[in-house]
């Protein structure tokens, strides 16, 4: 997803969004002090009723916004901004399928440590769980909207679900031209970094088709192309000059084998050289991607995402080459990697072991080779007759000005085959009101013709009649994931201090111990849900509940 225009900021929101009730209630901005970060038109306390099964999650926190051009330090997000308190009924954001924040949190917890709250992005927790939404017949999206009561002072959860058609048959996918930009700096010597990257690349090389191509670029204090774009199969041979399928793969494997860690981390040089190599090796009719594999701990050259990407802006815009970021390492520059992929029209994920690597390089990356939609944006319109206030959980640095929803020059997210995108809202309804609650729309550009398309779905207040404990299993899972992200943001180790730079959690938010009990009671016990439950258990243990 590319850089958004800096103008038209008056209607952009930071996490908490409020709707004026029918009387046109004027809302004041929030203070920067402690206490609950819930903004209410009614001024009531929001305390949980006795026996409530699940309260509404705490509001999302900003995670990257300071003044224009400012950047966060590696592994951290930007300073908290004063929130704008928007008295309208629209919520607009660019789509996001990143999952690195959740993967890194799980890795950190498995090592017996709590993640830095600034690295926790709720939408990446939520979107780590693929949902069973209906699929469209062609490119673009289906739109599903459902919800459930939390029984916490009138709050409900509303889930907006978007899905793309599944991966094409093997004969349908266009060939891929992938440039892997590999961090070989000294920090990558730690077990689980370069060794895992090499193993991952071997897996990917063996799974690619004969008409796919690979280039390899390495970087430490400088960068170099160790393998130019090399076709793996018979159609053109090795590097396009004769040979058979085995020759191309063998050449790639030899280059991977000789990768060794050395010196400092000049991420700028790596990405610049990577994009230069991708442009030189670009193939007509192929899908061109740059895949960055790094711990993203840049310490030499330009170290900000904006500065790095400024140097390859022409390649991004003119050639449409997107960036897929794969993070590794126990110390990981999460924010830098996320911003690089965000502004490079791509996505991020995180691998911590061989099983993760197999999933990413044998399942996720092939799904990123082809696109189903470009510049995809969502807009949810809440009915002020039935909705008193609402807030979007996460997507803080994906916000788009409401009036830019149909401005196709404003960048959105690039989404591939078989993806699901979930946006979770905490919604407080007007007491006794009934009828239309919200309409969710998604707008995208056709990946080939760039023609715009839209789809919409709606929900009535009657859609919130059921309790969350009785809701669809997928909704229950993403609710627990959102609570988990909120709990980690507010967490402190036993005897430690909560980070006061982050807003206090909403009153009556479940403790991690309570959340653990709810996770164990989820109606579905897939591998992903078991891993989520285990991570919540560990967080509860580390914090003492």
C-alpha positions as CSV (number, residue, x, y, z in Angstrom):
1,X,0.0,0.0,0.0
2,X,1.5,3.3,-1.0
3,X,1.9,6.7,0.7
4,X,-1.4,8.5,1.2
5,X,-1.9,12.1,0.4
6,X,-1.1,14.4,3.3
7,X,-4.0,16.7,2.6
8,X,-7.7,16.3,3.6
9,X,-6.8,15.3,7.1
10,X,-9.8,16.9,8.8
11,X,-11.9,13.8,8.8
12,X,-9.3,11.2,9.4
13,X,-9.5,9.4,12.7
14,X,-7.1,7.8,15.2
15,X,-8.7,4.7,16.6
16,X,-11.8,6.0,18.3
17,X,-14.7,7.2,16.2
18,X,-17.9,8.6,17.6
19,X,-21.3,9.1,15.9
20,X,-23.5,12.1,16.8
21,X,-27.0,10.9,17.8
22,X,-30.0,12.3,16.1
23,X,-29.9,15.6,18.1
24,X,-26.6,16.5,16.5
25,X,-24.6,16.2,19.7
26,X,-21.2,18.1,19.5
27,X,-18.2,16.0,20.7
28,X,-15.1,17.4,22.3
29,X,-11.6,16.0,21.7
30,X,-9.9,13.6,24.1
31,X,-7.2,14.5,26.6
32,X,-3.8,13.0,26.6
33,X,-3.9,12.0,30.2
34,X,-4.5,8.7,31.9
35,X,-7.7,6.9,32.5
36,X,-10.1,5.2,30.1
37,X,-9.7,6.0,26.4
38,X,-13.3,5.5,25.5
39,X,-15.1,8.5,24.1
40,X,-18.8,8.7,24.7
41,X,-21.6,11.0,23.6
42,X,-23.6,10.0,26.7
43,X,-20.9,10.5,29.3
44,X,-21.8,7.3,31.2
45,X,-19.1,5.2,32.8
46,X,-19.1,2.1,30.7
47,X,-18.8,-0.3,33.6
48,X,-19.4,-3.9,32.9
49,X,-22.8,-5.4,33.9
50,X,-22.6,-8.4,36.3
51,X,-22.4,-11.6,34.3
52,X,-21.4,-10.1,31.0
53,X,-19.8,-12.8,28.9
54,X,-17.4,-10.6,26.9
55,X,-16.9,-6.8,27.2
56,X,-16.1,-4.6,24.2
57,X,-12.4,-4.5,23.4
58,X,-10.4,-1.5,24.3
59,X,-10.0,1.1,21.5
60,X,-7.2,0.7,19.1
61,X,-4.1,2.7,19.6
62,X,-2.2,4.8,17.0
63,X,0.9,3.1,15.8
64,X,2.9,5.2,13.5
65,X,1.7,8.7,13.4
66,X,3.7,11.6,14.5
67,X,4.4,14.6,12.4
68,X,4.6,14.2,8.6
69,X,7.9,12.5,7.6
70,X,8.7,11.3,11.1
71,X,9.7,7.7,11.5
72,X,9.8,5.2,14.4
73,X,12.9,3.6,15.6
74,X,13.4,0.0,14.6
75,X,11.1,-2.3,16.5
76,X,8.9,0.5,17.7
77,X,6.0,2.5,16.5
78,X,5.7,6.2,16.5
79,X,4.6,8.4,19.4
80,X,0.9,8.6,20.3
81,X,-0.9,11.5,18.7
82,X,-3.7,13.5,20.1
83,X,-6.9,11.9,18.8
84,X,-9.3,13.6,16.5
85,X,-12.8,13.0,17.7
86,X,-14.9,12.7,14.6
87,X,-18.6,13.5,14.9
88,X,-19.6,11.6,11.7
89,X,-20.8,8.2,10.7
90,X,-18.1,7.0,8.3
91,X,-15.1,4.8,8.9
92,X,-12.7,4.5,6.0
93,X,-9.4,2.5,5.7
94,X,-7.2,0.7,3.3
95,X,-7.3,-3.0,3.4
96,X,-4.5,-4.9,5.1
97,X,-3.6,-8.6,5.3
98,X,-0.3,-8.3,7.3
99,X,0.2,-10.8,10.1
100,X,3.8,-10.1,11.3
101,X,2.8,-8.5,14.5
102,X,0.9,-11.6,15.7
103,X,3.7,-14.0,14.6
104,X,6.4,-11.9,16.4
105,X,4.2,-11.7,19.6
106,X,3.9,-15.5,19.6
107,X,7.6,-15.9,19.1
108,X,8.4,-13.5,21.9
109,X,5.9,-15.1,24.3
110,X,7.3,-18.6,23.5
111,X,10.7,-17.3,24.6
112,X,9.2,-16.2,28.0
113,X,9.0,-12.5,27.3
114,X,6.2,-10.1,26.7
115,X,6.2,-8.2,23.4
116,X,6.8,-4.5,23.4
117,X,3.2,-3.0,23.4
118,X,4.2,-0.7,20.6
119,X,4.7,-3.7,18.3
120,X,1.2,-5.0,18.8
121,X,-1.2,-4.2,16.0
122,X,-4.7,-5.6,16.7
123,X,-5.7,-5.9,13.0
124,X,-2.8,-8.2,12.4
125,X,-3.9,-10.4,15.3
126,X,-7.4,-10.5,13.9
127,X,-6.3,-11.2,10.3
128,X,-4.1,-14.1,11.3
129,X,-7.2,-16.2,11.4
130,X,-8.7,-17.0,8.0
131,X,-12.4,-16.8,8.0
132,X,-15.1,-18.9,6.2
133,X,-16.6,-16.1,4.3
134,X,-18.4,-16.7,1.0
135,X,-16.2,-16.2,-2.1
136,X,-16.9,-14.2,-5.2
137,X,-17.0,-15.8,-8.6
138,X,-14.4,-13.4,-10.2
139,X,-11.8,-10.9,-9.1
140,X,-12.6,-8.5,-6.3
141,X,-14.5,-9.2,-3.1
142,X,-17.5,-10.6,-1.4
143,X,-18.8,-8.6,1.6
144,X,-20.2,-10.2,4.8
145,X,-21.4,-8.3,7.9
146,X,-22.5,-9.8,11.2
147,X,-22.3,-9.1,14.9
148,X,-23.2,-10.0,18.4
149,X,-24.0,-8.4,21.8
150,X,-21.3,-8.2,24.4
151,X,-23.8,-7.4,27.1
152,X,-21.5,-4.6,28.3
153,X,-23.4,-1.4,28.6
154,X,-25.0,-1.7,25.3
155,X,-21.8,-2.5,23.4
156,X,-21.8,-5.0,20.5
157,X,-19.1,-6.3,18.1
158,X,-19.7,-6.0,14.4
159,X,-17.5,-8.0,12.0
160,X,-17.0,-6.8,8.4
161,X,-15.6,-9.7,6.4
162,X,-14.2,-9.4,2.9
163,X,-13.0,-12.4,0.8
164,X,-11.3,-12.9,-2.6
165,X,-11.7,-15.9,-4.9
166,X,-9.3,-18.7,-4.2
167,X,-5.9,-19.4,-5.9
168,X,-6.0,-20.2,-9.6
169,X,-5.4,-23.6,-11.0
170,X,-1.7,-24.3,-11.7
171,X,-2.3,-23.7,-15.4
172,X,-3.9,-20.3,-14.9
173,X,-1.3,-18.6,-12.7
174,X,1.0,-16.3,-14.7
175,X,4.8,-17.0,-14.3
176,X,6.5,-15.3,-11.4
177,X,9.7,-13.2,-11.4
178,X,10.8,-13.0,-7.8
179,X,13.8,-11.0,-6.5
180,X,14.8,-12.1,-3.1
181,X,16.6,-9.4,-1.1
182,X,18.5,-11.2,1.7
183,X,19.9,-9.7,4.8
184,X,23.4,-11.2,5.5
185,X,24.5,-8.7,8.1
186,X,26.1,-9.8,11.4
187,X,22.9,-9.9,13.3
188,X,21.6,-12.6,11.0
189,X,24.1,-15.1,12.4
190,X,21.8,-15.8,15.3
191,X,20.1,-19.2,15.0
192,X,16.7,-18.8,13.5
193,X,17.7,-16.0,11.1
194,X,19.9,-16.6,8.1
195,X,19.8,-20.4,8.6
196,X,16.0,-20.2,8.5
197,X,16.1,-17.9,5.5
198,X,18.3,-20.3,3.5
199,X,16.1,-23.2,4.4
200,X,13.0,-21.2,3.4
201,X,14.6,-20.3,0.0
202,X,15.4,-23.9,-0.7
203,X,11.8,-24.9,0.0
204,X,10.5,-22.1,-2.3
205,X,12.9,-22.9,-5.1
206,X,11.9,-26.5,-5.2
207,X,8.2,-25.6,-5.2
208,X,8.2,-23.0,-8.0
209,X,7.2,-23.9,-11.5
210,X,9.6,-24.3,-14.4
211,X,8.6,-21.0,-16.0
212,X,9.1,-19.0,-12.8
213,X,12.3,-17.0,-12.3
214,X,14.4,-16.1,-9.2
215,X,17.1,-13.4,-8.6
216,X,19.1,-13.1,-5.4
217,X,20.4,-9.9,-3.9
218,X,22.3,-9.8,-0.6
219,X,23.1,-6.9,1.7
220,X,25.2,-6.1,4.7
221,X,27.2,-2.8,4.7
222,X,26.8,-2.9,0.9
223,X,24.6,-4.8,-1.5
224,X,25.2,-7.0,-4.5
225,X,23.3,-9.1,-7.0
226,X,24.6,-12.7,-6.4
227,X,22.3,-14.2,-9.0
228,X,20.6,-12.3,-11.8
229,X,17.0,-13.2,-12.8
230,X,17.3,-17.0,-13.6
231,X,14.5,-18.9,-15.2
232,X,14.1,-22.3,-13.5
233,X,12.7,-24.3,-16.4
234,X,13.0,-25.3,-20.0
235,X,11.2,-22.3,-21.5
236,X,14.3,-20.2,-22.0
237,X,16.7,-22.2,-19.8
238,X,19.1,-20.9,-17.2
239,X,19.0,-17.1,-17.3
240,X,17.2,-17.4,-20.7
241,X,20.3,-19.1,-22.4
242,X,19.7,-22.8,-22.8
243,X,19.8,-25.6,-20.2
244,X,17.1,-27.7,-18.6
245,X,14.9,-27.4,-15.5
246,X,17.6,-28.9,-13.2
247,X,20.2,-26.3,-14.3
248,X,18.2,-23.3,-13.1
249,X,17.3,-24.8,-9.7
250,X,20.8,-26.0,-9.2
251,X,22.2,-22.6,-9.9
252,X,19.8,-21.1,-7.3
253,X,20.6,-23.7,-4.7
254,X,24.4,-23.1,-5.2
255,X,23.9,-19.4,-4.6
256,X,21.8,-20.0,-1.5
257,X,24.4,-22.4,-0.1
258,X,27.1,-19.8,-0.2
259,X,25.2,-17.1,1.8
260,X,27.1,-16.2,5.0
261,X,26.5,-13.4,7.6
262,X,28.9,-10.5,7.7
263,X,29.1,-6.8,8.9
264,X,26.4,-4.2,9.4
265,X,22.8,-3.8,8.0
266,X,22.4,-1.4,5.1
267,X,18.8,-2.1,4.3
268,X,18.6,0.9,2.0
269,X,21.4,-0.5,-0.2
270,X,19.7,-3.9,-0.3
271,X,16.3,-2.7,-1.3
272,X,17.7,-0.2,-3.9
273,X,19.8,-3.0,-5.5
274,X,16.9,-5.4,-5.2
275,X,14.5,-3.2,-7.2
276,X,17.2,-2.4,-9.8
277,X,17.7,-6.1,-10.2
278,X,14.0,-6.7,-10.4
279,X,13.6,-4.0,-13.1
280,X,16.5,-5.4,-15.2
281,X,15.0,-8.9,-14.9
282,X,11.4,-7.9,-15.5
283,X,9.5,-10.3,-17.8
284,X,6.6,-9.5,-20.0
285,X,3.5,-11.4,-18.9
286,X,5.1,-12.3,-15.5
287,X,4.2,-11.1,-12.0
288,X,7.2,-9.3,-10.6
289,X,7.8,-9.2,-6.8
290,X,10.6,-8.1,-4.5
291,X,10.7,-10.4,-1.4
292,X,12.7,-8.9,1.6
293,X,14.0,-11.4,4.1
294,X,15.5,-9.6,7.1
295,X,15.4,-8.8,10.9
296,X,14.9,-5.2,9.7
297,X,17.5,-3.9,12.2
298,X,18.9,-1.2,9.9
299,X,21.9,0.6,11.2
300,X,23.8,1.9,8.2
301,X,22.8,4.2,5.4
302,X,19.2,5.5,5.3
303,X,17.2,3.8,8.1
304,X,13.7,5.3,7.6
305,X,11.0,3.6,5.5
306,X,10.2,6.8,3.7
307,X,13.8,7.6,2.9
308,X,14.5,4.0,1.7
309,X,11.4,3.9,-0.5
310,X,12.0,7.3,-2.0
311,X,15.0,5.8,-3.8
312,X,13.0,3.1,-5.6
313,X,9.7,5.1,-6.1
314,X,10.0,5.0,-9.9
315,X,10.4,1.2,-9.9
316,X,7.3,0.9,-7.7
317,X,5.1,3.2,-9.7
318,X,6.2,2.7,-13.2
319,X,6.7,-1.1,-13.1
320,X,4.2,-2.0,-10.4
321,X,6.7,-4.1,-8.5
322,X,5.4,-4.8,-5.0
323,X,7.2,-5.7,-1.8
324,X,6.6,-8.7,0.3
325,X,8.4,-8.5,3.7
326,X,9.3,-11.6,5.7
327,X,10.6,-10.9,9.2
328,X,12.9,-13.2,11.2
329,X,14.8,-13.0,14.5
330,X,14.0,-12.6,18.2
331,X,15.0,-8.9,17.9
332,X,13.1,-7.7,15.0
333,X,12.5,-4.2,13.4
334,X,8.7,-4.8,13.2
335,X,7.7,-1.2,12.6
336,X,10.3,-0.6,9.9
337,X,9.4,-3.8,8.0
338,X,5.7,-3.0,8.3
339,X,6.1,0.6,7.0
340,X,8.3,-0.7,4.1
341,X,5.6,-3.1,3.0
342,X,2.8,-0.7,3.6
343,X,4.4,2.0,1.4
344,X,5.7,-0.6,-1.0
345,X,2.2,-1.8,-2.0
346,X,2.8,-5.1,-0.2
347,X,2.4,-7.2,2.9
348,X,4.4,-8.5,5.8
349,X,4.6,-11.8,7.7
350,X,7.0,-13.3,10.2
351,X,8.6,-16.7,10.4
352,X,10.2,-18.2,13.6
353,X,10.6,-21.9,12.6
354,X,10.6,-24.4,9.8
355,X,6.9,-24.9,10.0
356,X,6.2,-21.2,9.6
357,X,8.7,-21.0,6.7
358,X,6.9,-23.9,4.9
359,X,3.6,-22.1,5.3
360,X,4.9,-18.8,4.1
361,X,6.9,-19.9,1.2
362,X,4.8,-22.8,0.0
363,X,1.4,-21.3,0.7
364,X,1.4,-17.6,1.5
365,X,3.9,-16.4,-1.1
366,X,2.3,-18.2,-4.0
367,X,-1.0,-16.5,-3.0
368,X,0.8,-13.1,-3.3
369,X,2.2,-13.8,-6.8
370,X,-1.1,-13.0,-8.5
371,X,-3.4,-10.1,-7.4
372,X,-7.2,-10.1,-7.2
373,X,-7.5,-6.4,-6.4
374,X,-5.3,-3.2,-6.4
375,X,-5.8,-0.2,-4.1
376,X,-8.6,-1.8,-2.2
377,X,-10.3,0.4,0.4
378,X,-13.2,-0.2,2.7
379,X,-15.8,2.3,4.1
380,X,-18.4,1.4,6.7
381,X,-21.3,3.8,7.1
382,X,-23.1,3.6,10.5
383,X,-26.7,4.8,10.7
384,X,-26.8,7.7,13.2
385,X,-30.5,6.8,14.0
386,X,-29.4,3.5,15.5
387,X,-25.7,3.8,16.3
388,X,-24.6,6.0,19.2
389,X,-20.9,5.5,18.8
390,X,-18.4,3.1,17.3
391,X,-14.7,2.4,17.1
392,X,-12.6,0.4,14.7
393,X,-10.2,-2.1,16.4
394,X,-6.8,-1.5,14.8
395,X,-6.0,-0.3,11.3
396,X,-4.6,2.9,12.9
397,X,-2.1,3.6,10.1
398,X,-4.4,2.4,7.4
399,X,-6.8,5.2,7.7
400,X,-8.1,7.0,4.6
401,X,-10.0,10.3,4.6
402,X,-13.7,9.6,4.1
403,X,-13.9,11.8,1.0
404,X,-11.0,9.8,-0.6
405,X,-12.9,6.5,-0.6
406,X,-13.8,6.9,-4.3
407,X,-10.7,8.8,-5.2
408,X,-8.8,6.2,-7.1
409,X,-5.5,8.1,-7.0
410,X,-5.3,7.5,-3.3
411,X,-3.5,4.2,-2.6
412,X,-5.2,1.3,-0.9
413,X,-4.1,-2.3,-0.2
414,X,-3.1,-5.0,-2.7
415,X,-4.9,-8.3,-2.1
416,X,-4.2,-11.7,-3.6
417,X,-6.2,-14.9,-4.2
418,X,-7.9,-16.7,-1.4
419,X,-7.4,-13.9,1.2
420,X,-9.9,-12.9,3.9
421,X,-9.8,-9.5,5.5
422,X,-11.6,-8.8,8.8
423,X,-12.4,-5.5,10.4
424,X,-13.9,-5.6,13.9
425,X,-15.9,-2.8,15.3
426,X,-17.1,-2.1,18.8
427,X,-20.5,-0.5,18.4
428,X,-22.9,1.0,20.9
429,X,-26.5,1.2,19.7
430,X,-29.1,3.8,20.5
431,X,-31.3,2.3,23.3
432,X,-34.6,1.0,21.8
433,X,-33.7,1.9,18.2
434,X,-34.2,-0.6,15.4
435,X,-33.7,-0.9,11.7
436,X,-30.6,-0.3,9.6
437,X,-27.4,-0.4,11.5
438,X,-24.5,-0.2,9.0
439,X,-23.5,-0.7,5.4
440,X,-20.0,-1.9,4.5
441,X,-18.6,-1.1,1.1
442,X,-15.3,-2.1,-0.5
443,X,-13.8,-0.4,-3.6
444,X,-10.9,-1.7,-5.6
445,X,-9.2,-1.5,-9.0
446,X,-9.1,-4.4,-11.4
447,X,-5.5,-5.6,-11.3
448,X,-5.2,-5.6,-15.1
449,X,-7.5,-2.8,-16.5
450,X,-7.4,-0.6,-13.3
451,X,-11.2,-0.2,-13.7
452,X,-12.9,0.6,-10.4
453,X,-15.4,-1.8,-8.8
454,X,-17.5,-1.8,-5.6
455,X,-19.4,-4.3,-3.5
456,X,-21.5,-3.7,-0.4
457,X,-23.2,-5.6,2.5
458,X,-25.4,-4.4,5.3
459,X,-26.6,-5.4,8.7
460,X,-29.7,-4.5,10.7
461,X,-29.9,-4.0,14.4
462,X,-31.6,-7.4,14.6
463,X,-28.3,-8.8,13.6
464,X,-27.0,-8.0,17.1
465,X,-29.7,-9.9,18.9
466,X,-27.5,-12.9,19.7
467,X,-24.8,-12.9,22.4
468,X,-21.2,-13.3,21.5
469,X,-21.0,-16.6,23.3
470,X,-23.6,-17.9,20.8
471,X,-22.2,-16.3,17.7
472,X,-20.4,-17.8,14.7
473,X,-17.2,-19.6,15.7
474,X,-15.1,-17.3,13.5
475,X,-16.5,-14.2,15.1
476,X,-15.7,-15.6,18.6
477,X,-12.1,-16.4,17.5
478,X,-11.4,-12.9,16.2
479,X,-13.0,-11.3,19.2
480,X,-10.6,-13.3,21.5
481,X,-7.7,-12.3,19.2
482,X,-8.7,-8.6,19.5
483,X,-8.9,-8.8,23.3
484,X,-5.5,-10.5,23.3
485,X,-3.9,-7.7,21.4
486,X,-5.5,-5.2,23.8
487,X,-4.3,-7.2,26.8
488,X,-0.8,-7.3,25.5
489,X,-0.8,-3.5,25.0
490,X,-1.8,-2.9,28.6
491,X,0.3,-5.7,30.1
492,X,3.2,-5.4,32.5
493,X,5.3,-8.2,34.1
494,X,4.7,-9.0,37.8
495,X,6.0,-6.1,39.8
496,X,6.5,-4.1,36.7
497,X,4.9,-0.9,35.5
498,X,2.4,-0.4,32.7
499,X,3.7,1.7,29.9
500,X,1.9,5.0,30.7
501,X,2.5,6.3,27.2
502,X,-0.3,4.0,26.1
503,X,-3.9,4.8,27.0
504,X,-5.4,2.8,29.9
505,X,-7.6,-0.1,28.8
506,X,-11.4,0.2,28.8
507,X,-12.9,-0.6,32.3
508,X,-14.0,-4.2,32.6
509,X,-11.8,-5.5,29.8
510,X,-11.1,-9.1,30.7
511,X,-7.9,-10.0,32.3
512,X,-5.6,-12.3,30.5
513,X,-6.5,-15.1,32.9
514,X,-10.2,-14.6,32.1
515,X,-9.4,-14.4,28.4
516,X,-7.5,-17.7,28.7
517,X,-10.6,-19.4,30.0
518,X,-12.6,-18.0,27.1
519,X,-10.0,-19.1,24.6
520,X,-10.1,-22.7,26.0
521,X,-13.9,-22.6,25.6
522,X,-13.9,-21.6,22.0
523,X,-16.2,-23.9,19.9
524,X,-13.4,-24.5,17.3
525,X,-10.1,-26.2,18.2
526,X,-8.0,-25.8,15.0
527,X,-4.2,-25.7,15.2
528,X,-4.4,-21.9,14.9
529,X,-6.8,-21.7,17.8
530,X,-4.7,-24.0,19.9
531,X,-1.7,-21.8,19.3
532,X,-3.7,-18.7,20.2
533,X,-4.8,-20.3,23.4
534,X,-1.3,-21.3,24.3
535,X,0.0,-17.8,23.7
536,X,-2.7,-16.3,25.9
537,X,-1.9,-18.8,28.6
538,X,1.8,-17.8,28.5
539,X,0.9,-14.1,28.6
540,X,-1.3,-14.7,31.6
541,X,1.5,-16.6,33.3
542,X,4.1,-13.8,32.6
543,X,1.8,-11.1,33.9
544,X,0.4,-13.0,36.8
545,X,-3.1,-12.7,35.3
